[in-house]
């Protein structure tokens, strides 16, 4: 497991439980987003619904990131219990690909 790199940039809050995070080298934009998952969403192994986080990667045009263009937001990791862990997952994803 790769150590999590230090975060160089601030997240931009889009709304409750919804943030944009640039990679340290500014080559990628991640979306850190909360959702409620559990029995109501088909995860029957969980006794109750809970708030979890996911990391999505912007795959659209490099200029003009559009938070509403969901077809360009590819999930790279989900069902993360804490927002801080989701941020770490995004930074590790970027570092594992050789990004600064």
C-alpha positions, 0 to 999 in steps of 0.5 A: 500500500502506498503512503498517502501523499500530502494534499497540496490543494484545497477542496471546493465545496459544491454542496452538502457532501459534494466536493471537487479536489484537484490532483497535486499535479493538477492533471486530474479532478476528483469528485468526493461525494457522499451518498446513503447506502444500505438495504434501501439501495440493495446492500442487504448485508448491512442492517441499516442505511449509512452515509458513505463516500465515493471518489469519482474521476473527471473524464470529460474535456480538460477545460470546463469541468461540469459538475452536472455532466454525470456521464463524465464522472467515473467512479474509481472507489466507493463505499468509503466510510469517511470523507478523509479516507476518500480524499486519501484514496484519490491522492493515492490513485493519483500517486500510483499513476506517477502523478506528483 
